[in-house]
Amino acid sequence: MILSSGDHVPADGILFEAAELTINEAILTGESIPVLKKAAPENKWESAELHAEHSAFMGTTVQRGIGKLLVRATGIKTEIGKIATSLSETEEEPTPLQKRLSNLARVLTIVVAFSAGLIFVLGLVRGESWTEIFTTSVAVAVAAIPEGLVIALTSILALGMQRILKRKALVRKLVVAETLGTVTVIATDKTGTLTEGKLQVVKTDFTDKIEGLRAATFANHLLDPLELALWEWLTARPKFDPEALVKENPRSYMLPFDSDRKFSATAYEHVIYLLGAPEVLLQRSSLTPTQKKKEAAKVETWAREGLRVLALASKSDAHEKTLASLQKHKDIDQVTFLGIVGFADPIRASVKDALALCREAGIQVKIVTGDYRWTAQSILTQLGIKITRPEKEILEGEEMTHLPIEELVKRVEDILLFARVTPHQKLAIVEALKQKGEVVAILGDGVNDAPALKRADIGVVVGEATDVARETADLILLDSNFATIVAAIEEGRAIFANIQKVMTYLLGDTFAEVTLIFLGLVFGVPLPLTAAQILWINLVTDTLPTLALTLEPKEKHLLKRPPISPTLPILSKSIVAFMLVASLTSGIIIFGVYMYLLMQFNDVRTARLVVFTAFSIKSLFFVFSLRDRNRMVWQIPFFSNPWLIMAVLISLCLQLVGLYTPYLQTALETRHLTWSEWVIVFFSSLSIVLVIELTKYARRIIRK
């Protein structure tokens, strides 16, 4: 196949001819700088191994030059085809939320079935009417199943996705929104996320400033990111117009950059300007050995600072003989060395703060880059991440190639920087981290990154990523900013917190009802609530307040807490303890009210009426206490969730409808309450809230 500028390479193969052939392989490697290709030696044409320098790959684009390709692989056998196969073979695991809900469903089914069965058996043993105890058991079972959870959960996730979108990230899968809150490790590239993704001239050192500027203008072919960055810097110079200079001085000859030669040359009338690798131009310069050594030391210092360095030179009084020699031998010597230019990809302003938040949140950050070690290490230094043990904290792709996965698993926790890593090696890094029990978010943008993105718990891509990477990813950074990942994690933690609040509220009410009914059976008194009353309480208190809780604003300092363990159930031990205290307190206090009224008035209907009302009202009070388990109810801004206030008022009105509407009075066995009965209702409800607040206070003391 013949390749020329603008062509998409249609297959994998060996290049047996190449003339200034430059191919953009960003789709495969993620690196935006085009790669200059060379023709393979004839004895390599039949080689089974495709060496990248002598090969072209399907899906890449020819930027300039021409070449001839001997096709070696098509379709599924190409590099892109292998990635497609890998994607189909990589299984997508259930998210932590799906695992948690599955476990909760099993436990809840057992508990509900046991509770309903126990109430039914105790009722029969005690001599209750078969019909009444059966309907009561069924009502308890129905009330115990949090049917509102499906709607609430969907709302929480959808609203969380919306909040994440406002912070410049797009979540592609609903259930993944919560997984963000459990991330323990972020493996991120540096280009475009930690840095601005745009090369800039940050340092210059010219022996002659005027000639240096002229050389930077005339030797510039505007063919790669370095030359484009240099042109942008020239354009920004005061009282300097590079475009006008180029128009006024037509070129007579241009020698493009070559990876072997490592410099480009542009000839004008009586002068040749050169741009290229410092070590090459220094060698060809007329400087003394001492001067060359001094300049080389300067270049090395800049390189260790993470800068990419280009050198400028010129050859004045270039006669026809010099030009002819350059054209024929592609070489030149005794040039005038004009100085060096240092390029850097500046750190994003928000990244340092984001990394500080990660440290506070207990999230490890690992840099995974295809760039050189010193460049990446310099970025880490600028970000305040110190490498104190390079042999343990840095791993290069070459070493990783010979490293067994078992050894990588042992070392992966200590490694801060993976340098010169291929996209294939990203998958191994993800596997190693997951084997250590970490919840991994990994950043990628090329087709080759797709398997790692799919295998990670959260696959993250930048907005400019390839279509394949975007389709595989869970999170798309619309602004390509590392700080956006941290913002998304914060929102993920808020989602998890709201799910816990909804679950605690729904199940707290459920077990309070079970406690109340169970106490009635144990003490041998008429059941404190009828089946109809249980279902009405479930309708009034579990619907609107639950939905309003999904709109609860996120708590402060979420990123100052440790990561949510992937093995942590939705209802952790502390939440279960809190819920049991609330349920038992509610059940015992309201049962005490029931017994008092029975003994005082010997009227079951009146006692049930007060208990029925008290139970509904206490739930509407309890929801305010539940908004934050770490703060007392009066410390939580009352109007921060106006939807909850509205939901409670509507639910209160519905309860009044059940008390004062003639038709419902018959169905629910209710009537108007007297003032003294209302006092008992509010006193018992406030007592329950007071006990819950004291529990929160005691928990704070114990934690301190």
Secondary structure, DSSP 8 states (H G I E B T S, - for coil): -EEETT-B--SEEEEEEEEEEEEE-HHHH---S-EE-----GGGTT-SS--GGGEE-TT-EEEEEEEEEEEEE-GGGSHHHHHHHHHHHS-----HHHHHHHHHHHHHHHHHHHHHHHHHHHHHHHT--HHHHHHHHHHHHHHHS-THHHHHHHHHHHHHHHHHHHTTEEESSTTHHHHGGG--EEEE-STTTTB-SS-EEEEEEESSHHHHHHHHHHT----SHHHHHHHHHHHTSTT--HHHHHHHS--SEEE---TTT-EEEEEETTEEEEEE-HHHHHHTB---HHHHHHHHHHHHHHHHTT-EEEEEEEEES--HHHHHHHHHHS---SBEEEEEEEEE--B-TTHHHHHHHHHHHT-EEEEE-SS-HHHHHHHHHHTT---S-HHHHEEEHHHHHT--HHHHHHHTTT--EEES--HHHHHHHHHHHHHTT--EEEE--SGGGHHHHHHSSEEEEETTS-HHHHHH-SEEETT--HHHHHHHHHHHHHHHHHHHHHHHHHHHHHHHHHHHHHHHHHTT---SS-HHHHHHHHHHHHSHHHHHHTT----TTGGGS----TT--SS-HHHHHHHHHHHHHHHHHHHHHHHHHHHHH--HHHHHHHHHHHHHHHHHHHHHHTT-TTS-GGGS-GGG-HHHHHHHHHHHHHHHHHHH-HHHHHHHT-----HHHHHHHHHHHHHHHHHHHHHHHHHHHHH-
